[in-house]
Amino acid sequence: MVGTLLLGCSPAPPLVHAEPWPEASALFRRDSEWIGGDGAYSVDLGASRVLWLFGDSFIATSSARSRSASYFIRNSVALQTGYDPSRAFIRFYYRREDEHPASFVPEDGKYWFWPGHGVRLGDRLLLFYGRVFQKSEGMWGFASGDSTVFSIDNPDDEPSVWRFEERPLGDASSDLQLGGAVLVRDPWLYVYGTEGDFHDVYLARFDLAAASTGDLSAPEWWGEAGFGANAARAPVISPGAPEFSVNFSTQLQKFVFVQSEGFGPTTLAARTADAPEGPWSEPQDVLRPPESFAESAFVYAGKAHPEQQGADLALTYVPSSMDGVPADPSEDLYYPRFVRASYR
């Protein structure tokens, strides 16, 4: 079954043609050991290099590439060389501990780290991660701790030798996961985050010059009276989405917010706004991924990747199952999928 284009009613969605992009999706299947991961945030490092940030990942132990016999790690990264994903080279990175694969960002006691977005500012790379812990049994038994940011001062080197320094992250509460999307609009660095069961989206901005030194200690929050250092936070989108992206489209001259809409058998949807804080339009469905038609479908992690070439806007999502991650990669789930979308 092919994906379905959803044009919605009024207003028309900003992306009116979208289709699966299998030639680009093959990028994530080119490694002999990395056999799936979610999250799939991308950061343009410049010089035709793109960093990919993944959450839970599977590392094969043999040529059988069986997930039931693989190592399960909480995060990994990859370095893409070339901006066209259908032609690019990719290399995956994670640590080794006691002679077996381990999370790229190591666990901190009971906490593990799931990625958010990031940004390169000059010679500095900032990566946002959230601390997560197992609160109860089962695949939905996790809970979030606080969010943090890591500063890396040698991003031109291989990720295996990056120097990580954890930096203070303003006054965000432990319930607010900051770093879902990062946007540069001089003189500000805008950082989006989520809070609550409905994933309301909040927005902080930081002085770009200070952020370029790794200083994110003084956020200004969006509130009912605008941005302010001591402003009472107010959501810019409610309800929101647990994962999303925000970018500025030079073609539309608008900001574009991409998300998975719904839970389980979702659609890819887009919103637009004239300013980073909105007001944002309602989400307009763009594509129902083919995996959303399956029984027990769980399709999530929708977001855009404006640095990728070959489409007006490249999107990704991750297909999985409510029954859990299948043991065999041949079942074709838990690899990120590319979508090629066009603006009207």
MIMAR-26718 format. One record per residue (C-alpha): residue number from 1; x, y, z; residue in three letters. Coordinates in Angstrom, 3 decimals. Layout:
N
k:NUM; u:X; v:Y; w:Z; r:ala
...
***
This chain:
344
k:1; u:0.000; v:0.000; w:0.000; r:met
k:2; u:1.329; v:3.479; w:-0.813; r:val
k:3; u:1.129; v:6.550; w:1.338; r:gly
k:4; u:-1.948; v:8.717; w:1.078; r:thr
k:5; u:-1.817; v:12.451; w:0.425; r:leu
k:6; u:-4.238; v:14.374; w:2.630; r:leu
k:7; u:-5.146; v:17.836; w:1.432; r:leu
k:8; u:-7.373; v:18.846; w:4.330; r:gly
k:9; u:-10.040; v:21.520; w:4.065; r:cys
k:10; u:-9.245; v:25.141; w:4.799; r:ser
k:11; u:-6.647; v:26.544; w:5.030; r:pro
k:12; u:-4.641; v:24.522; w:2.515; r:ala
k:13; u:-1.563; v:22.863; w:3.982; r:pro
k:14; u:1.807; v:24.432; w:3.133; r:pro
k:15; u:3.016; v:21.061; w:1.810; r:leu
k:16; u:0.567; v:19.861; w:-0.822; r:val
k:17; u:2.496; v:16.979; w:-2.326; r:his
k:18; u:4.326; v:14.375; w:-0.270; r:ala
k:19; u:5.395; v:10.862; w:-1.069; r:glu
k:20; u:7.596; v:8.155; w:0.449; r:pro
k:21; u:11.217; v:8.499; w:-0.619; r:trp
k:22; u:12.632; v:4.957; w:-0.551; r:pro
k:23; u:15.908; v:5.911; w:-2.251; r:glu
k:24; u:16.635; v:8.228; w:0.682; r:ala
k:25; u:15.272; v:5.843; w:3.338; r:ser
k:26; u:17.936; v:3.343; w:2.242; r:ala
k:27; u:20.484; v:5.659; w:3.894; r:leu
k:28; u:19.627; v:4.170; w:7.292; r:phe
k:29; u:20.150; v:0.565; w:6.128; r:arg
k:30; u:23.721; v:0.877; w:4.928; r:arg
k:31; u:25.454; v:-0.267; w:8.098; r:asp
k:32; u:26.213; v:-3.897; w:8.910; r:ser
k:33; u:25.649; v:-3.467; w:12.660; r:glu
k:34; u:23.220; v:-0.579; w:13.269; r:trp
k:35; u:19.799; v:-2.147; w:12.658; r:ile
k:36; u:17.334; v:0.510; w:13.723; r:gly
k:37; u:16.715; v:3.477; w:15.955; r:gly
k:38; u:14.160; v:6.212; w:16.580; r:asp
k:39; u:14.280; v:9.939; w:17.226; r:gly
k:40; u:16.155; v:10.892; w:14.036; r:ala
k:41; u:16.930; v:14.551; w:14.695; r:tyr
k:42; u:19.372; v:16.132; w:12.247; r:ser
k:43; u:21.884; v:18.968; w:12.687; r:val
k:44; u:23.719; v:20.606; w:9.810; r:asp
k:45; u:27.431; v:20.666; w:10.694; r:leu
k:46; u:28.429; v:22.426; w:7.479; r:gly
k:47; u:30.838; v:21.270; w:4.762; r:ala
k:48; u:28.290; v:18.661; w:3.544; r:ser
k:49; u:28.190; v:16.965; w:6.953; r:arg
k:50; u:24.938; v:16.218; w:8.828; r:val
k:51; u:24.719; v:14.814; w:12.337; r:leu
k:52; u:21.866; v:12.405; w:13.093; r:trp
k:53; u:20.734; v:11.867; w:16.687; r:leu
k:54; u:18.886; v:8.650; w:17.523; r:phe
k:55; u:17.205; v:7.379; w:20.657; r:gly
k:56; u:16.803; v:3.672; w:21.423; r:asp
k:57; u:18.978; v:1.771; w:18.941; r:ser
k:58; u:19.767; v:-1.838; w:18.081; r:phe
k:59; u:23.275; v:-3.084; w:17.299; r:ile
k:60; u:23.554; v:-6.479; w:15.598; r:ala
k:61; u:25.764; v:-9.205; w:17.005; r:thr
k:62; u:26.043; v:-11.228; w:13.794; r:ser
k:63; u:25.349; v:-11.177; w:10.083; r:ser
k:64; u:21.858; v:-12.534; w:10.871; r:ala
k:65; u:20.945; v:-8.967; w:11.949; r:arg
k:66; u:18.373; v:-10.258; w:14.430; r:ser
k:67; u:17.086; v:-7.723; w:16.925; r:arg
k:68; u:16.332; v:-10.455; w:19.450; r:ser
k:69; u:20.062; v:-11.224; w:19.494; r:ala
k:70; u:21.231; v:-7.605; w:19.299; r:ser
k:71; u:22.518; v:-5.104; w:21.831; r:tyr
k:72; u:19.955; v:-2.500; w:22.877; r:phe
k:73; u:21.422; v:0.927; w:23.606; r:ile
k:74; u:19.630; v:4.125; w:24.621; r:arg
k:75; u:21.118; v:6.495; w:22.060; r:asn
k:76; u:23.434; v:6.600; w:19.066; r:ser
k:77; u:24.522; v:9.100; w:16.433; r:val
k:78; u:25.505; v:9.013; w:12.775; r:ala
k:79; u:27.455; v:11.293; w:10.477; r:leu
k:80; u:26.046; v:11.796; w:6.972; r:gln
k:81; u:28.408; v:13.060; w:4.281; r:thr
k:82; u:26.630; v:14.702; w:1.367; r:gly
k:83; u:23.360; v:16.620; w:1.553; r:tyr
k:84; u:21.358; v:14.426; w:-0.839; r:asp
k:85; u:20.254; v:11.492; w:1.343; r:pro
k:86; u:19.645; v:9.269; w:-1.673; r:ser
k:87; u:23.352; v:9.531; w:-2.547; r:arg
k:88; u:25.043; v:10.274; w:0.773; r:ala
k:89; u:27.435; v:8.162; w:2.852; r:phe
k:90; u:26.618; v:7.514; w:6.507; r:ile
k:91; u:28.609; v:6.180; w:9.464; r:arg
k:92; u:27.111; v:5.298; w:12.844; r:phe
k:93; u:28.717; v:5.900; w:16.235; r:tyr
k:94; u:28.234; v:4.534; w:19.762; r:tyr
k:95; u:30.581; v:3.698; w:22.597; r:arg
k:96; u:32.025; v:0.314; w:23.508; r:arg
k:97; u:31.971; v:-0.759; w:27.126; r:glu
k:98; u:33.257; v:-4.114; w:28.406; r:asp
k:99; u:33.712; v:-5.144; w:24.761; r:glu
k:100; u:30.094; v:-4.567; w:23.765; r:his
k:101; u:28.159; v:-1.615; w:22.290; r:pro
k:102; u:26.976; v:1.078; w:24.694; r:ala
k:103; u:25.052; v:4.345; w:24.477; r:ser
k:104; u:26.883; v:7.189; w:22.755; r:phe
k:105; u:25.914; v:9.471; w:25.662; r:val
k:106; u:26.427; v:7.198; w:28.679; r:pro
k:107; u:23.804; v:6.600; w:31.357; r:glu
k:108; u:23.849; v:8.725; w:34.515; r:asp
k:109; u:22.896; v:6.406; w:37.361; r:gly
k:110; u:19.246; v:5.437; w:36.893; r:lys
k:111; u:18.854; v:7.922; w:34.049; r:tyr
k:112; u:19.493; v:7.434; w:30.362; r:trp
k:113; u:19.544; v:10.137; w:27.703; r:phe
k:114; u:17.170; v:10.517; w:24.772; r:trp
k:115; u:18.066; v:13.163; w:22.203; r:pro
k:116; u:16.414; v:16.379; w:21.271; r:gly
k:117; u:17.618; v:18.759; w:18.596; r:his
k:118; u:20.886; v:20.669; w:18.368; r:gly
k:119; u:22.661; v:23.449; w:16.519; r:val
k:120; u:26.132; v:24.381; w:15.365; r:arg
k:121; u:27.155; v:27.943; w:16.248; r:leu
k:122; u:30.560; v:28.741; w:14.793; r:gly
k:123; u:33.068; v:26.317; w:16.276; r:asp
k:124; u:30.620; v:25.094; w:18.923; r:arg
k:125; u:28.001; v:22.371; w:18.736; r:leu
k:126; u:25.120; v:22.364; w:21.220; r:leu
k:127; u:23.126; v:19.143; w:21.670; r:leu
k:128; u:19.982; v:18.889; w:23.777; r:phe
k:129; u:19.144; v:15.659; w:25.606; r:tyr
k:130; u:16.520; v:14.665; w:28.134; r:gly
k:131; u:17.134; v:12.475; w:31.162; r:arg
k:132; u:14.712; v:9.542; w:31.279; r:val
k:133; u:14.170; v:6.780; w:33.813; r:phe
k:134; u:12.063; v:3.636; w:34.180; r:gln
k:135; u:9.236; v:4.512; w:36.549; r:lys
k:136; u:7.159; v:1.354; w:36.103; r:ser
k:137; u:7.207; v:-1.859; w:34.104; r:glu
k:138; u:6.369; v:-2.092; w:30.422; r:gly
k:139; u:7.180; v:-0.203; w:27.207; r:met
k:140; u:5.253; v:2.865; w:28.431; r:trp
k:141; u:6.701; v:2.838; w:31.943; r:gly
k:142; u:9.331; v:5.509; w:31.347; r:phe
k:143; u:9.245; v:9.022; w:32.798; r:ala
k:144; u:11.191; v:12.180; w:32.079; r:ser
k:145; u:13.631; v:13.908; w:34.358; r:gly
k:146; u:15.212; v:17.239; w:33.486; r:asp
k:147; u:16.672; v:18.276; w:30.160; r:ser
k:148; u:20.259; v:19.307; w:29.590; r:thr
k:149; u:22.575; v:20.631; w:26.916; r:val
k:150; u:26.040; v:19.397; w:25.991; r:phe
k:151; u:28.595; v:21.747; w:24.483; r:ser
k:152; u:31.170; v:20.309; w:22.057; r:ile
k:153; u:34.121; v:22.468; w:21.032; r:asp
k:154; u:35.588; v:20.142; w:18.368; r:asn
k:155; u:32.628; v:19.319; w:16.079; r:pro
k:156; u:34.854; v:18.980; w:13.004; r:asp
k:157; u:36.462; v:15.884; w:14.500; r:asp
k:158; u:34.949; v:12.413; w:14.426; r:glu
k:159; u:32.102; v:12.044; w:16.965; r:pro
k:160; u:34.085; v:9.289; w:18.692; r:ser
k:161; u:36.565; v:11.903; w:19.954; r:val
k:162; u:34.209; v:14.791; w:20.697; r:trp
k:163; u:34.759; v:16.607; w:23.974; r:arg
k:164; u:31.446; v:16.841; w:25.840; r:phe
k:165; u:30.811; v:19.465; w:28.508; r:glu
k:166; u:27.404; v:19.635; w:30.201; r:glu
k:167; u:26.265; v:23.240; w:30.611; r:arg
k:168; u:23.626; v:24.847; w:32.871; r:pro
k:169; u:20.300; v:25.227; w:31.102; r:leu
k:170; u:18.550; v:28.281; w:32.484; r:gly
k:171; u:15.575; v:27.916; w:34.786; r:asp
k:172; u:13.595; v:25.226; w:32.970; r:ala
k:173; u:11.692; v:22.994; w:35.362; r:ser
k:174; u:12.308; v:19.252; w:35.394; r:ser
k:175; u:8.834; v:18.776; w:33.887; r:asp
k:176; u:9.647; v:20.840; w:30.805; r:leu
k:177; u:11.709; v:19.039; w:28.193; r:gln
k:178; u:13.638; v:21.815; w:26.451; r:leu
k:179; u:15.309; v:21.208; w:23.100; r:gly
k:180; u:12.619; v:19.679; w:20.911; r:gly
k:181; u:13.588; v:22.102; w:18.140; r:ala
k:182; u:16.294; v:24.761; w:17.832; r:val
k:183; u:16.116; v:27.729; w:15.493; r:leu
k:184; u:18.630; v:30.512; w:14.774; r:val
k:185; u:17.208; v:33.939; w:13.956; r:arg
k:186; u:19.874; v:36.545; w:14.679; r:asp
k:187; u:20.205; v:37.974; w:17.331; r:pro
k:188; u:18.375; v:35.111; w:19.059; r:trp
k:189; u:18.603; v:31.369; w:19.468; r:leu
k:190; u:15.074; v:29.988; w:19.842; r:tyr
k:191; u:14.631; v:26.695; w:21.690; r:val
k:192; u:11.285; v:24.887; w:21.867; r:tyr
k:193; u:10.269; v:22.422; w:24.559; r:gly
k:194; u:7.267; v:20.437; w:25.746; r:thr
k:195; u:5.502; v:19.896; w:29.039; r:glu
k:196; u:2.549; v:17.885; w:30.311; r:gly
k:197; u:0.451; v:14.997; w:29.075; r:asp
k:198; u:-0.712; v:16.996; w:26.051; r:phe
k:199; u:2.861; v:17.986; w:25.112; r:his
k:200; u:2.144; v:21.701; w:25.182; r:asp
k:201; u:4.922; v:23.523; w:23.330; r:val
k:202; u:6.821; v:26.329; w:25.068; r:tyr
k:203; u:9.464; v:28.652; w:23.676; r:leu
k:204; u:12.600; v:30.197; w:25.157; r:ala
k:205; u:15.032; v:32.468; w:23.416; r:arg
k:206; u:18.695; v:33.032; w:24.254; r:phe
k:207; u:21.120; v:35.741; w:23.252; r:asp
k:208; u:22.844; v:34.264; w:20.207; r:leu
k:209; u:26.258; v:35.697; w:21.059; r:ala
k:210; u:26.099; v:34.173; w:24.540; r:ala
k:211; u:24.815; v:30.855; w:23.192; r:ala
k:212; u:27.767; v:30.759; w:20.791; r:ser
k:213; u:30.037; v:30.577; w:23.838; r:thr
k:214; u:27.927; v:27.781; w:25.345; r:gly
k:215; u:26.100; v:30.086; w:27.766; r:asp
k:216; u:22.395; v:29.172; w:27.968; r:leu
k:217; u:21.912; v:30.358; w:31.531; r:ser
k:218; u:19.642; v:33.331; w:30.830; r:ala
k:219; u:16.521; v:32.379; w:28.840; r:pro
k:220; u:13.702; v:34.733; w:27.984; r:glu
k:221; u:10.396; v:32.845; w:27.957; r:trp
k:222; u:7.394; v:33.520; w:25.783; r:trp
k:223; u:4.391; v:34.530; w:27.894; r:gly
k:224; u:1.135; v:36.394; w:27.526; r:glu
k:225; u:3.015; v:39.704; w:27.541; r:ala
k:226; u:5.707; v:38.580; w:25.115; r:gly
k:227; u:9.259; v:37.479; w:25.840; r:phe
k:228; u:10.779; v:38.249; w:29.207; r:gly
k:229; u:13.467; v:37.023; w:31.572; r:ala
k:230; u:10.943; v:36.630; w:34.373; r:asn
k:231; u:7.850; v:36.060; w:32.262; r:ala
k:232; u:5.284; v:33.486; w:33.283; r:ala
k:233; u:5.532; v:30.871; w:30.548; r:arg
k:234; u:2.604; v:30.378; w:28.193; r:ala
k:235; u:2.418; v:27.676; w:25.511; r:pro
k:236; u:2.786; v:28.676; w:21.894; r:val
k:237; u:0.942; v:25.490; w:20.805; r:ile
k:238; u:-1.547; v:23.501; w:22.884; r:ser
k:239; u:-1.950; v:20.608; w:22.498; r:pro
k:240; u:1.358; v:19.940; w:20.820; r:gly
k:241; u:3.396; v:16.841; w:19.987; r:ala
k:242; u:6.155; v:14.928; w:21.795; r:pro
k:243; u:8.502; v:15.280; w:18.795; r:glu
k:244; u:8.534; v:17.914; w:16.055; r:phe
k:245; u:10.698; v:20.291; w:14.063; r:ser
k:246; u:10.641; v:24.018; w:13.335; r:val
k:247; u:12.335; v:25.658; w:10.369; r:asn
k:248; u:12.021; v:28.862; w:8.354; r:phe
k:249; u:10.981; v:28.381; w:4.731; r:ser
k:250; u:12.429; v:30.969; w:2.369; r:thr
k:251; u:9.912; v:29.806; w:-0.260; r:gln
k:252; u:6.895; v:30.424; w:1.953; r:leu
k:253; u:8.498; v:33.191; w:4.020; r:gln
k:254; u:6.958; v:31.446; w:7.012; r:lys
k:255; u:8.004; v:29.248; w:9.879; r:phe
k:256; u:7.018; v:25.597; w:9.439; r:val
k:257; u:6.263; v:23.232; w:12.315; r:phe
k:258; u:6.177; v:19.508; w:11.362; r:val
k:259; u:4.842; v:16.765; w:13.626; r:gln
k:260; u:3.151; v:13.380; w:13.761; r:ser
k:261; u:-0.549; v:13.997; w:14.327; r:glu
k:262; u:-2.432; v:11.518; w:16.481; r:gly
k:263; u:-1.281; v:8.398; w:18.289; r:phe
k:264; u:-0.703; v:4.962; w:16.808; r:gly
k:265; u:-1.747; v:5.182; w:13.119; r:pro
k:266; u:-0.687; v:8.809; w:12.686; r:thr
k:267; u:-0.336; v:11.272; w:9.838; r:thr
k:268; u:2.442; v:13.725; w:9.064; r:leu
k:269; u:1.128; v:17.242; w:9.598; r:ala
k:270; u:2.405; v:20.798; w:9.243; r:ala
k:271; u:1.616; v:24.173; w:10.807; r:arg
k:272; u:2.816; v:27.620; w:9.746; r:thr
k:273; u:3.397; v:30.959; w:11.458; r:ala
k:274; u:4.838; v:34.371; w:10.700; r:asp
k:275; u:6.971; v:34.448; w:13.862; r:ala
k:276; u:8.740; v:31.791; w:15.962; r:pro
k:277; u:6.174; v:32.240; w:18.733; r:glu
k:278; u:3.205; v:32.127; w:16.384; r:gly
k:279; u:0.293; v:32.357; w:16.315; r:pro
k:280; u:0.507; v:28.928; w:14.705; r:trp
k:281; u:-2.079; v:27.520; w:12.348; r:ser
k:282; u:-3.894; v:24.311; w:13.149; r:glu
k:283; u:-2.031; v:21.182; w:11.973; r:pro
k:284; u:-2.852; v:20.284; w:8.375; r:gln
k:285; u:-2.361; v:16.666; w:7.347; r:asp
k:286; u:0.194; v:16.142; w:4.590; r:val
k:287; u:0.650; v:12.368; w:4.329; r:leu
k:288; u:-0.630; v:9.213; w:5.976; r:arg
k:289; u:2.409; v:6.912; w:5.946; r:pro
k:290; u:1.750; v:3.459; w:4.507; r:pro
k:291; u:2.709; v:1.855; w:7.840; r:glu
k:292; u:-0.212; v:3.672; w:9.488; r:ser
k:293; u:-2.602; v:1.327; w:7.678; r:phe
k:294; u:-1.178; v:-1.748; w:9.433; r:ala
k:295; u:-2.796; v:-3.510; w:12.351; r:glu
k:296; u:-1.297; v:-2.355; w:15.686; r:ser
k:297; u:0.393; v:0.557; w:13.874; r:ala
k:298; u:2.601; v:2.876; w:15.913; r:phe
k:299; u:4.027; v:5.606; w:13.673; r:val
k:300; u:5.706; v:8.561; w:15.346; r:tyr
k:301; u:8.671; v:10.986; w:15.467; r:ala
k:302; u:7.570; v:13.111; w:12.497; r:gly
k:303; u:9.892; v:16.019; w:11.756; r:lys
k:304; u:11.556; v:17.947; w:8.917; r:ala
k:305; u:15.189; v:18.218; w:7.839; r:his
k:306; u:15.676; v:21.431; w:5.836; r:pro
k:307; u:19.388; v:20.797; w:5.228; r:glu
k:308; u:18.609; v:17.763; w:3.046; r:gln
k:309; u:18.617; v:18.233; w:-0.726; r:gln
k:310; u:16.345; v:16.587; w:-3.283; r:gly
k:311; u:13.013; v:17.947; w:-1.993; r:ala
k:312; u:11.441; v:21.265; w:-1.079; r:asp
k:313; u:11.406; v:19.803; w:2.413; r:leu
k:314; u:12.564; v:16.351; w:3.518; r:ala
k:315; u:10.570; v:14.764; w:6.344; r:leu
k:316; u:11.118; v:11.626; w:8.383; r:thr
k:317; u:9.030; v:9.436; w:10.645; r:tyr
k:318; u:9.618; v:6.137; w:12.460; r:val
k:319; u:7.284; v:3.142; w:12.019; r:pro
k:320; u:6.959; v:0.642; w:14.848; r:ser
k:321; u:4.189; v:-1.456; w:16.391; r:ser
k:322; u:2.052; v:-1.370; w:19.503; r:met
k:323; u:3.136; v:-4.990; w:19.941; r:asp
k:324; u:6.729; v:-3.866; w:20.501; r:gly
k:325; u:9.757; v:-3.691; w:18.218; r:val
k:326; u:9.927; v:-6.753; w:15.932; r:pro
k:327; u:12.923; v:-9.026; w:16.364; r:ala
k:328; u:13.797; v:-9.268; w:12.683; r:asp
k:329; u:14.723; v:-6.155; w:10.643; r:pro
k:330; u:13.287; v:-7.861; w:7.571; r:ser
k:331; u:9.873; v:-7.018; w:9.015; r:glu
k:332; u:10.724; v:-3.521; w:7.861; r:asp
k:333; u:9.946; v:-1.545; w:11.020; r:leu
k:334; u:11.963; v:0.739; w:13.297; r:tyr
k:335; u:14.125; v:2.270; w:10.593; r:tyr
k:336; u:13.430; v:5.989; w:10.002; r:pro
k:337; u:11.645; v:6.680; w:6.726; r:arg
k:338; u:12.187; v:9.665; w:4.447; r:phe
k:339; u:9.325; v:11.550; w:2.809; r:val
k:340; u:9.828; v:13.993; w:-0.069; r:arg
k:341; u:7.481; v:16.980; w:0.241; r:ala
k:342; u:6.809; v:19.962; w:-2.018; r:ser
k:343; u:5.530; v:23.426; w:-1.159; r:tyr
k:344; u:2.535; v:24.932; w:-2.908; r:arg
***
